[in-house]
């Protein structure tokens, strides 16, 4: 584990990943809030470890809802007072709409709705209370991407296992994410389904991992990536043609001028939802600073920056005010953009005439097949997943 210095009393320390740790957001927050912000930016797995074991090293935890299954029981986070959340009415309206889209069909995995609140026994729950485990901020429906012409693109997760791409396949390495991508591909490729797609039993884990090990022996996988830069390097070296992909990865690769496009799988997407939690160690002035930061995140600027980085936000009403018409039409409405669109740093990433993969955000989020998931047998799964990567 990396050595992390304790924050001083004058700055707010935010632990998270590159998904939301954008310098443009940090600088604007510091300017608006009047205090310095320190990012601790790690990969997802390492950020989870620090959050679970070292609450004294951060004030705000910026991660994903499915992580709470691992972190909340360690008591390293404190409940968020819903009465101190400025835009809760807007968030609640948006979340209720999303819940109808997903929970009505019983979407498996680490749903944000089942672990959003804290009950009187200090347990995660889906029942409404006055306490939140994590303030919802950003989410998306992720898929896989391919290099080449849009017309050549596959429409099934099974493409990740297609012998045509043997030796040129890239998979995300997080056990709660990359395994889900592989399961969606395995389900379609083999025609087999597990009892609970969001919570595998040990024999099911063994079945999937043994299948992946068979592909590994055939050198089917080119890499298992932590950072999008690894995918970019592999594509430029002509070692990767197809990869499981986050939307921020799509933006990153486009920024580098790589001709890559996201695919629309007929089986549905892998969904994720991120948010902000507060360290159990944050008290007094630090706690007040944390709440100010959480509320600032909902004012619109951060949401617009994250939109330009490929994510949807929990309170789109505030965000829309910070986006140009073409930006809103492309990212949220799924309409053709009339002009070039830029990422949060001002780099052109979308050409005139392009349309967002999968349609508008209501259509795409309604097609989430499974959420990122920390399963009951997570430790066993993680150990076996390492066998595939090593």
C-alpha positions as CSV (number, residue, x, y, z in Angstrom):
1,X,0.0,0.0,0.0
2,X,1.2,3.5,-0.8
3,X,2.2,5.8,2.0
4,X,-0.2,8.6,2.4
5,X,0.5,11.6,4.6
6,X,-2.2,12.9,6.9
7,X,-4.0,16.0,5.8
8,X,-3.6,19.2,7.8
9,X,-6.6,21.1,9.3
10,X,-6.7,23.7,6.5
11,X,-7.3,21.4,3.5
12,X,-10.0,18.8,2.6
13,X,-8.6,15.4,1.6
14,X,-10.6,13.5,-1.0
15,X,-9.8,9.9,-1.6
16,X,-10.9,8.3,-4.9
17,X,-10.0,7.4,-8.5
18,X,-9.2,9.1,-11.8
19,X,-12.9,8.6,-12.7
20,X,-13.9,11.7,-10.9
21,X,-10.6,13.3,-9.8
22,X,-10.4,15.8,-12.6
23,X,-8.1,18.8,-12.0
24,X,-10.6,21.2,-13.6
25,X,-13.1,20.2,-10.9
26,X,-10.6,20.5,-8.1
27,X,-9.5,24.0,-9.1
28,X,-13.0,25.3,-9.5
29,X,-14.0,23.8,-6.1
30,X,-11.0,25.4,-4.4
31,X,-11.9,28.8,-6.0
32,X,-15.6,28.6,-5.0
33,X,-15.2,27.1,-1.6
34,X,-12.1,29.0,-0.4
35,X,-10.1,26.2,1.0
36,X,-7.5,23.9,-0.6
37,X,-8.4,20.3,-1.7
38,X,-6.0,17.4,-1.8
39,X,-6.7,14.5,-4.1
40,X,-5.5,11.0,-3.2
41,X,-6.0,9.3,-6.5
42,X,-5.6,5.5,-6.6
43,X,-7.0,2.6,-8.6
44,X,-10.3,1.3,-7.4
45,X,-9.0,-1.6,-5.4
46,X,-6.3,0.4,-3.6
47,X,-8.8,3.2,-2.8
48,X,-11.1,0.7,-1.3
49,X,-8.4,-0.6,1.0
50,X,-7.4,2.9,2.2
51,X,-11.1,3.8,2.8
52,X,-11.7,0.6,4.7
53,X,-8.6,0.6,6.9
54,X,-7.5,4.2,7.3
55,X,-10.3,6.7,7.8
56,X,-7.8,9.1,9.3
57,X,-6.2,9.6,6.0
58,X,-9.1,11.1,4.2
59,X,-12.1,13.4,4.8
60,X,-14.3,12.5,1.8
61,X,-14.4,9.2,0.0
62,X,-15.2,9.5,-3.8
63,X,-16.0,6.1,-5.1
64,X,-18.8,3.6,-6.1
65,X,-21.9,2.3,-4.3
66,X,-21.0,-1.3,-4.7
67,X,-17.8,-0.6,-2.6
68,X,-20.0,0.1,0.4
69,X,-20.5,-3.7,0.9
70,X,-16.9,-3.9,1.8
71,X,-16.3,-0.5,3.5
72,X,-19.4,0.3,5.5
73,X,-19.0,-2.7,7.9
74,X,-15.5,-1.4,8.8
75,X,-17.1,1.8,10.4
76,X,-14.7,4.0,8.5
77,X,-17.5,6.1,7.1
78,X,-20.2,8.1,8.9
79,X,-23.8,8.6,7.9
80,X,-24.7,11.7,5.9
81,X,-27.5,13.9,7.3
82,X,-30.0,14.2,4.5
83,X,-31.1,17.6,5.8
84,X,-27.7,19.0,5.1
85,X,-27.9,18.0,1.4
86,X,-29.0,21.1,-0.6
87,X,-30.3,19.5,-3.8
88,X,-31.8,16.3,-2.3
89,X,-35.2,16.9,-3.9
90,X,-33.7,17.0,-7.4
91,X,-31.6,13.9,-6.7
92,X,-34.5,12.0,-5.2
93,X,-36.6,12.7,-8.3
94,X,-33.9,11.5,-10.6
95,X,-33.1,8.4,-8.5
96,X,-36.8,7.4,-8.3
97,X,-37.0,7.5,-12.1
98,X,-33.8,5.4,-12.4
99,X,-35.1,3.0,-9.8
100,X,-38.3,2.4,-11.8
101,X,-36.1,1.7,-14.9
102,X,-33.9,-0.8,-13.2
103,X,-35.5,-2.3,-10.2
104,X,-38.8,-3.0,-11.9
105,X,-37.0,-5.7,-13.8
106,X,-35.0,-6.9,-10.9
107,X,-31.6,-5.8,-12.1
108,X,-29.0,-7.8,-10.2
109,X,-25.7,-6.7,-8.6
110,X,-24.7,-3.7,-6.4
111,X,-27.8,-1.6,-7.0
112,X,-27.4,1.9,-5.4
113,X,-31.0,1.8,-4.2
114,X,-30.5,-1.1,-1.8
115,X,-27.6,0.5,0.0
116,X,-28.4,4.2,-0.2
117,X,-29.8,4.8,3.3
118,X,-28.7,3.9,6.9
119,X,-31.3,2.4,9.3
120,X,-31.6,2.8,13.0
121,X,-29.2,-0.2,13.5
122,X,-26.5,1.6,11.4
123,X,-27.0,-0.9,8.5
124,X,-27.2,-0.3,4.8
125,X,-30.8,-0.3,3.6
126,X,-33.0,0.6,0.6
127,X,-35.8,2.0,2.9
128,X,-35.9,5.8,3.1
129,X,-34.4,7.3,6.3
130,X,-32.9,10.7,7.2
131,X,-29.3,9.3,6.8
132,X,-27.4,8.5,3.6
133,X,-24.5,6.1,3.2
134,X,-23.2,7.9,0.1
135,X,-24.4,11.0,-1.7
136,X,-25.2,10.0,-5.3
137,X,-23.3,12.0,-7.9
138,X,-22.4,10.2,-11.2
139,X,-23.4,7.0,-13.0
140,X,-23.4,5.3,-16.4
141,X,-24.2,2.2,-18.4
142,X,-20.8,0.9,-19.6
143,X,-20.0,-1.5,-22.4
144,X,-17.1,-2.6,-24.5
145,X,-15.3,-0.7,-27.3
146,X,-13.7,-1.6,-30.6
147,X,-11.1,0.0,-32.8
148,X,-12.1,0.7,-36.4
149,X,-15.2,1.7,-38.3
150,X,-18.5,2.1,-36.5
151,X,-20.2,-0.1,-39.1
152,X,-17.9,-3.0,-38.2
153,X,-19.0,-3.1,-34.6
154,X,-20.3,-6.1,-32.7
155,X,-23.6,-6.0,-30.8
156,X,-23.0,-8.7,-28.2
157,X,-20.7,-9.1,-25.2
158,X,-19.8,-12.5,-26.7
159,X,-17.5,-10.6,-29.0
160,X,-15.0,-10.5,-26.1
161,X,-14.6,-14.3,-26.5
162,X,-14.8,-14.4,-30.3
163,X,-11.7,-16.3,-31.7
164,X,-11.5,-13.7,-34.4
165,X,-10.1,-11.3,-31.7
166,X,-7.9,-13.9,-30.0
167,X,-4.7,-12.2,-28.6
168,X,-6.2,-8.7,-29.0
169,X,-8.7,-8.6,-26.1
170,X,-8.4,-6.2,-23.2
171,X,-10.4,-6.6,-19.9
172,X,-10.7,-4.3,-16.9
173,X,-8.9,-5.9,-14.0
174,X,-11.2,-5.0,-11.0
175,X,-12.9,-8.1,-9.6
176,X,-16.2,-6.3,-9.1
177,X,-16.2,-4.9,-12.7
178,X,-14.1,-6.9,-15.1
179,X,-15.6,-10.2,-13.9
180,X,-19.1,-8.8,-14.6
181,X,-18.0,-8.0,-18.2
182,X,-16.7,-11.5,-18.6
183,X,-19.9,-13.0,-17.1
184,X,-22.0,-11.1,-19.6
185,X,-19.8,-12.3,-22.4
186,X,-19.8,-15.9,-21.0
187,X,-23.6,-15.9,-20.7
188,X,-24.0,-15.0,-24.3
189,X,-21.2,-17.0,-25.7
190,X,-22.1,-20.3,-23.8
191,X,-25.8,-19.9,-23.4
192,X,-25.4,-20.5,-19.7
193,X,-26.8,-18.3,-16.9
194,X,-26.0,-18.3,-13.1
195,X,-28.6,-18.4,-10.4
196,X,-27.9,-14.8,-9.3
197,X,-25.9,-12.8,-11.9
198,X,-24.9,-10.4,-9.2
199,X,-23.8,-12.9,-6.5
200,X,-22.1,-16.0,-7.9
201,X,-21.9,-19.2,-5.8
202,X,-18.5,-20.9,-5.5
203,X,-19.2,-23.6,-8.2
204,X,-20.3,-20.8,-10.6
205,X,-17.1,-18.8,-9.9
206,X,-15.1,-21.9,-10.6
207,X,-17.0,-22.5,-13.8
208,X,-16.4,-19.0,-15.1
209,X,-12.8,-18.8,-14.0
210,X,-11.9,-22.2,-15.4
211,X,-13.4,-21.1,-18.8
212,X,-11.3,-17.9,-18.7
213,X,-8.2,-19.9,-17.8
214,X,-8.8,-22.0,-20.9
215,X,-8.8,-18.8,-23.0
216,X,-5.7,-17.6,-21.2
217,X,-3.8,-20.8,-22.2
218,X,-4.7,-19.9,-25.8
219,X,-3.3,-16.4,-25.2
220,X,-6.7,-14.9,-25.9
221,X,-6.2,-11.9,-23.6
222,X,-3.7,-9.2,-24.5
223,X,-4.0,-7.5,-21.1
224,X,-6.0,-6.7,-18.0
225,X,-6.0,-3.0,-17.4
226,X,-6.1,-0.7,-14.4
227,X,-5.8,2.6,-16.2
228,X,-7.0,3.7,-19.7
229,X,-3.4,4.6,-20.6
230,X,-2.6,0.9,-20.7
231,X,-5.4,0.3,-23.3
232,X,-4.2,3.3,-25.3
233,X,-0.6,2.0,-25.4
234,X,-1.8,-1.5,-26.4
235,X,-3.9,-0.1,-29.2
236,X,-1.1,2.1,-30.5
237,X,1.1,-1.0,-30.5
238,X,-1.6,-2.8,-32.4
239,X,-1.9,-5.4,-29.6
240,X,-5.6,-4.7,-28.8
241,X,-8.7,-4.5,-31.1
242,X,-11.5,-4.9,-28.5
243,X,-11.7,-4.0,-24.8
244,X,-14.2,-3.7,-22.0
245,X,-14.4,0.1,-21.5
246,X,-15.6,2.8,-19.2
247,X,-17.0,5.9,-20.9
248,X,-14.3,8.0,-19.4
249,X,-11.9,5.6,-21.1
250,X,-13.7,6.4,-24.4
251,X,-13.2,10.1,-23.8
252,X,-9.5,9.5,-22.9
253,X,-8.8,7.5,-26.0
254,X,-10.6,9.9,-28.3
255,X,-8.6,12.7,-26.7
256,X,-5.5,10.9,-27.9
257,X,-6.9,10.7,-31.4
258,X,-7.5,6.9,-31.3
259,X,-10.4,5.8,-33.5
260,X,-12.5,3.9,-31.0
261,X,-16.2,3.6,-30.5
262,X,-18.5,2.1,-27.9
263,X,-20.7,-0.8,-28.8
264,X,-24.4,-1.5,-27.9
265,X,-24.7,-5.0,-26.6
266,X,-28.1,-6.7,-27.1
267,X,-27.7,-8.3,-23.6
268,X,-27.6,-4.9,-21.9
269,X,-25.0,-2.9,-20.1
270,X,-23.0,-3.2,-16.9
271,X,-24.1,-0.3,-14.7
272,X,-22.2,1.6,-12.1
273,X,-23.1,4.5,-9.7
274,X,-20.7,6.7,-7.9
275,X,-21.0,9.1,-5.0
276,X,-19.4,10.9,-2.0
277,X,-19.1,9.6,1.5
278,X,-17.6,11.2,4.6
279,X,-14.9,9.7,6.8
280,X,-15.9,8.7,10.4
281,X,-12.9,10.8,11.5
282,X,-14.2,14.0,10.0
283,X,-15.5,16.2,12.9
284,X,-16.0,19.9,13.6
285,X,-14.5,22.2,10.9
286,X,-13.5,19.3,8.7
287,X,-17.1,17.9,8.8
288,X,-18.5,21.3,7.8
289,X,-15.9,21.5,4.9
290,X,-16.9,18.0,3.8
291,X,-20.6,19.0,3.6
292,X,-19.8,22.2,1.7
293,X,-17.8,20.1,-0.8
294,X,-20.6,17.6,-1.2
295,X,-23.1,20.3,-1.8
296,X,-20.8,22.2,-4.2
297,X,-20.6,19.0,-6.3
298,X,-24.3,19.2,-6.9
299,X,-24.3,22.9,-8.1
300,X,-23.7,22.0,-11.7
301,X,-20.1,22.7,-12.6
302,X,-18.8,19.4,-11.5
303,X,-21.7,17.6,-13.2
304,X,-21.1,19.4,-16.5
305,X,-17.4,18.4,-16.3
306,X,-18.3,14.8,-15.6
307,X,-20.8,14.9,-18.5
308,X,-18.0,16.0,-20.9
309,X,-16.0,13.1,-19.5
310,X,-18.8,10.6,-20.4
311,X,-20.9,10.2,-17.2
312,X,-24.5,11.0,-16.3
313,X,-25.2,12.9,-13.1
314,X,-27.7,12.4,-10.3
315,X,-29.2,15.9,-10.6
316,X,-29.3,16.7,-14.3
317,X,-31.4,19.8,-13.7
318,X,-28.5,21.7,-12.2
319,X,-26.0,20.3,-14.7
320,X,-28.0,21.3,-17.8
321,X,-27.5,25.0,-17.0
322,X,-23.7,24.5,-17.5
323,X,-23.9,22.7,-20.8
324,X,-24.3,24.0,-24.3
325,X,-27.3,22.9,-26.3
326,X,-25.3,20.5,-28.5
327,X,-23.6,19.0,-25.4
328,X,-26.9,18.3,-23.7
329,X,-28.4,16.9,-27.0
330,X,-25.5,14.5,-27.6
331,X,-24.8,13.3,-24.1
332,X,-28.4,13.2,-22.6
333,X,-30.8,13.2,-25.5
334,X,-28.9,10.9,-27.8
335,X,-29.3,13.3,-30.7
336,X,-26.8,14.1,-33.5
337,X,-24.4,16.9,-32.6
338,X,-24.2,19.7,-35.1
339,X,-20.7,20.7,-34.0
340,X,-17.6,19.3,-32.5
341,X,-17.7,18.6,-28.7
342,X,-14.9,18.9,-26.3
343,X,-13.8,17.0,-23.1
344,X,-13.5,18.8,-19.7
345,X,-10.0,20.0,-20.7
346,X,-11.0,21.6,-24.0
347,X,-9.9,18.8,-26.3
348,X,-12.1,17.8,-29.3
349,X,-13.5,14.3,-28.9
350,X,-16.8,14.2,-30.8
351,X,-17.1,15.1,-34.5
352,X,-20.2,16.8,-36.0
353,X,-22.8,14.3,-37.1
354,X,-22.0,11.8,-34.3
355,X,-24.7,10.2,-32.2
356,X,-24.3,8.8,-28.7
357,X,-24.1,5.0,-28.6
358,X,-27.4,3.4,-27.4
359,X,-29.6,6.4,-27.6
360,X,-30.7,8.9,-24.9
361,X,-29.9,8.4,-21.2
362,X,-33.4,7.2,-20.4
363,X,-33.1,4.4,-23.0
364,X,-29.5,3.5,-22.0
365,X,-30.1,3.3,-18.3
366,X,-33.2,1.3,-18.8
367,X,-31.0,-1.3,-20.5
368,X,-28.7,-2.0,-17.6
369,X,-28.4,-5.8,-17.3
370,X,-26.3,-5.9,-14.1
371,X,-24.7,-3.5,-11.6
372,X,-21.0,-3.7,-10.6
373,X,-21.0,-6.1,-7.7
374,X,-19.1,-7.1,-4.5
375,X,-20.4,-10.6,-4.0
376,X,-20.7,-12.7,-0.9
377,X,-17.7,-14.8,-2.1
378,X,-15.7,-11.7,-3.1
379,X,-12.5,-12.9,-1.5
380,X,-12.6,-16.3,-3.2
381,X,-13.6,-14.7,-6.5
382,X,-10.7,-12.2,-6.2
383,X,-8.2,-14.9,-5.6
384,X,-9.3,-16.9,-8.5
385,X,-9.6,-13.8,-10.7
386,X,-5.9,-13.2,-10.0
387,X,-5.1,-16.6,-11.6
388,X,-6.5,-15.3,-14.8
389,X,-4.5,-12.1,-14.8
390,X,-1.1,-13.5,-13.7
